[in-house]
Amino acid sequence: MNEQLAAHLGAIARLAREQMSLTQVQVAERVGMAPAVYSRVERGHMIPSVETLKKLCIELMVSPEDMMGLTESPDKGSPTRPEDTVTLRRLLFLARKLDAAKLDALVRITTELAR
């Protein structure tokens, strides 16, 4: 087992789960895993099967690239936090599913929030 990959995957899964205010049991049920097995994934002690990884990406709204650490890290010294990259990619993932009217509304809301 690639321990570095397992640790990264577990950390990203935990971060995404916590951002969605879900418990480990809830995520495990949604992807068809035993809670104890999902806990091992989050702790970096196990790498899930490809099919389970796909389900995790869908349920946690994280791209497979982010989940597996295939995206570039921010430059050193950058004010961007690692979790920002995941959060922004999740937002982009969701925004791509919106129709034009909803996307326009999201842009207007975001603009107002950023003021």
C-alpha positions in Angstrom: 0.0 0.0 0.0 1.2 3.5 -0.8 1.1 5.1 2.7 1.6 8.6 1.4 -1.4 8.2 -1.0 -3.5 6.6 1.8 -2.7 9.5 4.2 -3.5 12.1 1.6 -6.8 10.4 0.5 -7.9 10.1 4.1 -7.1 13.7 5.0 -9.0 15.0 1.9 -12.0 12.7 2.7 -12.1 13.9 6.3 -11.9 17.5 5.3 -14.7 17.2 2.8 -16.8 15.2 5.2 -16.4 17.8 7.9 -17.1 20.7 5.6 -20.4 18.9 4.7 -21.2 18.4 8.4 -21.5 14.7 7.9 -20.5 11.9 10.3 -18.3 9.0 9.3 -21.4 6.7 9.7 -23.4 8.8 7.2 -20.7 8.8 4.6 -20.1 5.1 5.1 -23.8 4.3 4.6 -24.0 6.5 1.5 -21.1 4.7 -0.2 -22.0 1.2 1.0 -19.1 0.7 3.4 -19.0 -0.4 7.0 -18.4 2.6 9.3 -15.2 0.9 10.7 -13.9 0.4 7.2 -14.6 4.0 6.3 -12.8 5.1 9.5 -9.7 3.2 8.3 -9.8 5.1 5.0 -9.9 8.5 6.8 -7.1 7.5 9.1 -4.9 6.6 6.1 -4.8 2.9 7.0 -6.6 1.8 3.8 -7.1 2.7 0.2 -10.6 2.0 -1.1 -11.3 0.1 -4.3 -11.7 2.1 -7.5 -15.5 1.7 -7.4 -15.7 2.9 -3.7 -13.3 5.8 -4.5 -15.7 6.9 -7.2 -18.6 6.8 -4.8 -16.6 8.7 -2.2 -15.8 11.4 -4.8 -19.4 11.7 -5.7 -20.8 11.8 -2.2 -18.1 14.1 -0.8 -18.1 16.3 -4.0 -14.4 16.0 -4.4 -12.7 15.5 -7.8 -10.7 12.2 -8.2 -7.7 14.4 -8.9 -7.9 16.1 -5.6 -8.7 13.0 -3.7 -5.7 11.2 -5.1 -3.3 14.2 -4.8 -2.9 14.7 -8.6 -3.5 18.4 -8.6 -0.7 20.8 -8.2 0.1 22.2 -4.8 0.0 26.0 -4.3 3.3 27.7 -4.6 5.3 28.0 -1.3 4.7 31.3 0.3 1.3 31.6 -1.3 -1.5 32.8 1.1 -3.7 30.0 -0.2 -4.4 27.3 2.3 -4.4 23.7 1.1 -8.1 23.3 2.2 -8.9 26.4 0.0 -7.9 24.5 -3.1 -10.3 21.6 -2.2 -13.1 23.9 -1.3 -12.8 26.0 -4.4 -12.6 22.8 -6.6 -15.8 21.5 -4.9 -17.5 24.8 -5.6 -16.4 24.6 -9.2 -17.6 21.0 -9.4 -21.1 22.1 -8.2 -21.2 25.2 -10.3 -20.6 23.2 -13.5 -23.9 21.3 -12.8 -26.0 24.6 -12.8 -28.0 25.8 -15.7 -27.2 29.4 -17.0 -29.8 31.1 -14.8 -28.7 29.4 -11.6 -25.0 30.1 -12.4 -25.8 33.7 -13.0 -27.5 33.8 -9.6 -24.5 32.2 -7.9 -22.2 34.8 -9.5 -24.4 37.6 -8.2 -24.6 36.1 -4.7 -20.9 35.5 -4.6 -20.2 39.1 -5.7 -22.3 40.5 -2.9 -20.7 38.2 -0.3 -17.2 39.3 -1.4 -18.0 43.0 -0.9 
